[in-house]
Amino acid sequence: MSSVTKVLQLVRRHPAIRAAQYEWSLYRDLWRWARGQTLVPGSAEALPHQPGRLQLVAMFTVVILIEIVVVHLVLPEGALRIVALLLSMWGIVFIWALIASERIRPSYMDGERVVLRRGRKIFADIPRELIARQSHSRSHAAETVVGDGELILGGPASTDILLTLHAPIEAAEDTYPWQKKRTQPVSRVRFYSGGVIR
């Protein structure tokens, strides 16, 4: 392997490069969402998204728009005002791109497995034959947590189903996109199914 190839591989693994690649992929996802695409396998059924997330993004958008008006009134004319305006506009596009990434890649299930994900992040890929029991069990968890043998995919609507598994699977922790994947074994999985899984 040549030294140039080694350097290129090292550069590709740098967190700043990985973050930039992730951000670029978000903008592609926003374009896909605007065109109505959903990325699930052909025979799979998409699980519903947690309710309340779009409203949260809309609220942030309104706050940023108010910020744009205030910055326009407070800052003097010139480059600083233009930079602040551009950063605010970028913020609006970025948060909508984040939600678009989640919307086009919902969690899904088919005859063989249940895949729990948020955007590009796959938390668990559960083979159906490992599911020992599924029960309606509401929790009030708002965060995504892996620990004590349990994966909890919380959110605004909490969780409404508990899957108990015959054998543990590896579940991914919630990390930033540029961080290395960290997993833990779990034998219980809680998530929001919106009544799709009975």
Secondary structure, DSSP 8 states (H G I E B T S, - for coil): --HHHHHHHHHHHSHHHHHHHHHHHHHHHHHHHHTT-----TT-EE----TTHHHHHHHHHHHHHHHHHHHHHHS-SSHHHHHHHHHHHHHHHHHHHHHHHHHHS--EE-SSEEEEEETTEEEEEEEGGGEEEEEEEEE---SEEEETTEEEE--TT-EEEEEEEEEEEEEE----TTS---EEEEEEEEE--TT---
